[in-house]
């Protein structure tokens, strides 16, 4: 995974967090729901990054 890929993934997660924040504010959801969704997004980003770091076996 290149440095540009990591930056793209970070921007993607940041924009997703903004969407989650807006949706939680619009639907009057509590902070725990926001943090639950954000944690899931962060975990998925880490999974993507780790899957690209593993050496491939053929």
N, CA, C and O of each residue as an XYZ file, in Angstrom:
232
protein
N       0.860     -1.169      0.000
C       0.000      0.000      0.000
C       0.909      1.235      0.000
O       1.785      1.381      0.853
N       0.682      2.103     -0.958
C       1.518      3.290     -1.065
C       1.059      4.372     -0.097
O      -0.007      4.274      0.511
N       1.880      5.397      0.031
C       1.546      6.511      0.910
C       0.296      7.234      0.413
O      -0.524      7.684      1.213
N       0.153      7.344     -0.896
C      -1.045      7.966     -1.474
C      -2.304      7.180     -1.156
O      -3.364      7.759     -0.919
N      -2.182      5.848     -1.151
C      -3.323      4.998     -0.789
C      -3.738      5.217      0.656
O      -4.926      5.283      0.971
N      -2.743      5.329      1.532
C      -3.039      5.558      2.951
C      -3.727      6.912      3.156
O      -4.669      7.025      3.941
N      -3.248      7.935      2.444
C      -3.866      9.257      2.550
C      -5.293      9.234      2.023
O      -6.185      9.850      2.608
N      -5.512      8.525      0.920
C      -6.855      8.406      0.367
C      -7.784      7.707      1.355
O      -8.916      8.143      1.565
N      -7.306      6.629      1.956
C      -8.110      5.898      2.928
C      -8.427      6.773      4.142
O      -9.544      6.729      4.658
N      -7.462      7.562      4.599
C      -7.684      8.465      5.729
C      -8.721      9.528      5.384
O      -9.579      9.843      6.209
N      -8.653     10.085      4.171
C      -9.655     11.080      3.755
C     -11.028     10.455      3.626
O     -12.032     11.082      3.964
N     -11.082      9.221      3.138
C     -12.344      8.518      2.998
C     -12.992      8.285      4.357
O     -14.194      8.492      4.519
N     -12.200      7.855      5.330
C     -12.715      7.627      6.687
C     -13.163      8.946      7.309
O     -14.201      8.996      7.969
N     -12.391     10.013      7.105
C     -12.761     11.318      7.660
C     -14.082     11.811      7.075
O     -14.921     12.343      7.801
N     -14.271     11.640      5.776
C     -15.532     12.081      5.178
C     -16.685     11.205      5.648
O     -17.803     11.691      5.823
N     -16.422      9.922      5.853
C     -17.463      9.025      6.363
C     -17.858      9.410      7.788
O     -19.032      9.343      8.150
N     -16.878      9.811      8.590
C     -17.176     10.264      9.949
C     -18.042     11.520      9.927
O     -18.926     11.681     10.768
N     -17.791     12.408      8.970
C     -18.611     13.619      8.847
C     -20.045     13.265      8.476
O     -20.987     13.869      8.989
N     -20.214     12.298      7.596
C     -21.555     11.851      7.216
C     -22.259     11.217      8.411
O     -23.442     11.469      8.641
N     -21.542     10.403      9.165
C     -22.118      9.766     10.354
C     -22.543     10.837     11.358
O     -23.628     10.758     11.935
N     -21.690     11.829     11.563
C     -21.997     12.905     12.501
C     -23.256     13.654     12.081
O     -24.126     13.924     12.909
N     -23.352     13.985     10.809
C     -24.522     14.698     10.300
C     -25.788     13.865     10.450
O     -26.831     14.386     10.844
N     -25.702     12.574     10.139
C     -26.872     11.709     10.251
C     -27.318     11.565     11.707
O     -28.514     11.584     11.996
N     -26.365     11.421     12.614
C     -26.713     11.298     14.031
C     -27.351     12.590     14.548
O     -28.280     12.555     15.356
N     -26.841     13.728     14.073
C     -27.407     15.006     14.497
C     -28.822     15.174     13.943
O     -29.720     15.637     14.646
N     -29.011     14.795     12.686
C     -30.315     14.937     12.040
C     -31.364     14.031     12.678
O     -32.519     14.429     12.832
N     -30.965     12.813     13.050
C     -31.902     11.845     13.630
C     -31.957     11.912     15.150
O     -32.655     11.118     15.781
N     -31.224     12.856     15.743
C     -31.175     13.024     17.204
C     -30.738     11.750     17.918
O     -31.329     11.352     18.922
N     -29.697     11.120     17.388
C     -29.146      9.921     18.023
C     -28.102     10.336     19.053
O     -27.499     11.405     18.947
N     -27.898      9.492     20.034
C     -26.961      9.834     21.104
C     -25.511      9.563     20.686
O     -25.241      8.992     19.629
N     -24.602      9.991     21.547
C     -23.165      9.880     21.256
C     -22.716      8.430     21.145
O     -21.804      8.123     20.378
N     -23.345      7.539     21.900
C     -22.917      6.141     21.864
C     -23.134      5.542     20.470
O     -22.316      4.748     20.005
N     -24.214      5.912     19.813
C     -24.458      5.428     18.451
C     -23.414      5.990     17.483
O     -22.929      5.279     16.602
N     -23.075      7.261     17.653
C     -22.034      7.874     16.818
C     -20.710      7.145     17.001
O     -20.061      6.779     16.021
N     -20.306      6.933     18.252
C     -19.026      6.280     18.512
C     -19.024      4.827     18.044
O     -17.984      4.321     17.623
N     -20.164      4.153     18.108
C     -20.258      2.775     17.633
C     -20.027      2.721     16.126
O     -19.286      1.869     15.634
N     -20.664      3.634     15.400
C     -20.508      3.659     13.947
C     -19.100      4.080     13.531
O     -18.539      3.524     12.587
N     -18.535      5.047     14.224
C     -17.184      5.508     13.915
C     -16.168      4.402     14.189
O     -15.228      4.218     13.416
N     -16.349      3.674     15.274
C     -15.432      2.572     15.593
C     -15.489      1.503     14.505
O     -14.464      0.929     14.138
N     -16.680      1.241     13.996
C     -16.817      0.249     12.936
C     -16.105      0.715     11.661
O     -15.475     -0.086     10.971
N     -16.207      2.005     11.353
C     -15.521      2.558     10.175
C     -14.008      2.494     10.350
O     -13.288      2.145      9.415
N     -13.522      2.831     11.546
C     -12.079      2.759     11.813
C     -11.566      1.325     11.718
O     -10.487      1.078     11.180
N     -12.345      0.385     12.244
C     -11.944     -1.017     12.206
C     -11.867     -1.519     10.765
O     -10.947     -2.254     10.407
N     -12.829     -1.122      9.949
C     -12.830     -1.544      8.547
C     -11.624     -0.964      7.809
O     -11.018     -1.651      6.986
N     -11.267      0.295      8.095
C     -10.102      0.916      7.471
C      -8.822      0.190      7.876
O      -7.932     -0.010      7.049
N      -8.727     -0.201      9.138
C      -7.554     -0.948      9.591
C      -7.477     -2.307      8.906
O      -6.390     -2.758      8.543
N      -8.623     -2.963      8.727
C      -8.642     -4.251      8.036
C      -8.158     -4.108      6.596
O      -7.404     -4.947      6.101
N      -8.595     -3.040      5.927
C      -8.176     -2.806      4.549
C      -6.674     -2.573      4.489
O      -5.984     -3.124      3.631
N      -6.177     -1.758      5.401
C      -4.744     -1.455      5.407
C      -3.926     -2.704      5.714
O      -2.899     -2.934      5.076
N      -4.360     -3.514      6.676
C      -3.619     -4.720      7.029
C      -3.665     -5.757      5.917
O      -2.693     -6.481      5.701
N      -4.790     -5.833      5.209
C      -4.881     -6.815      4.132
C      -3.932     -6.472      2.988
O      -3.470     -7.363      2.275
N      -3.643     -5.198      2.810
C      -2.713     -4.783      1.757
C      -1.261     -4.940      2.196
O      -0.366     -4.963      1.351
N      -1.015     -5.048      3.475
C       0.349     -5.171      3.989
C       0.821     -6.614      4.004
O       2.027     -6.862      3.987
N      -0.086     -7.561      4.035
C       0.297     -8.973      4.117
C       0.952     -9.424      2.818
O       0.503     -9.049      1.735
N       1.996    -10.214      2.915
C       2.595    -10.751      1.690
C       1.656    -11.776      1.047
O       0.983    -12.545      1.735
N       1.630    -11.766     -0.245
C       0.775    -12.695     -0.986
C       1.506    -14.012     -1.193
O       2.705    -14.037     -1.469
N       0.768    -15.101     -1.057
C       1.344    -16.429     -1.308
C       0.671    -17.026     -2.530
O      -0.554    -17.029     -2.658
N       1.496    -17.522     -3.409
C       0.960    -18.111     -4.639
C       1.239    -19.574     -4.682
O       0.864    -20.245     -5.643
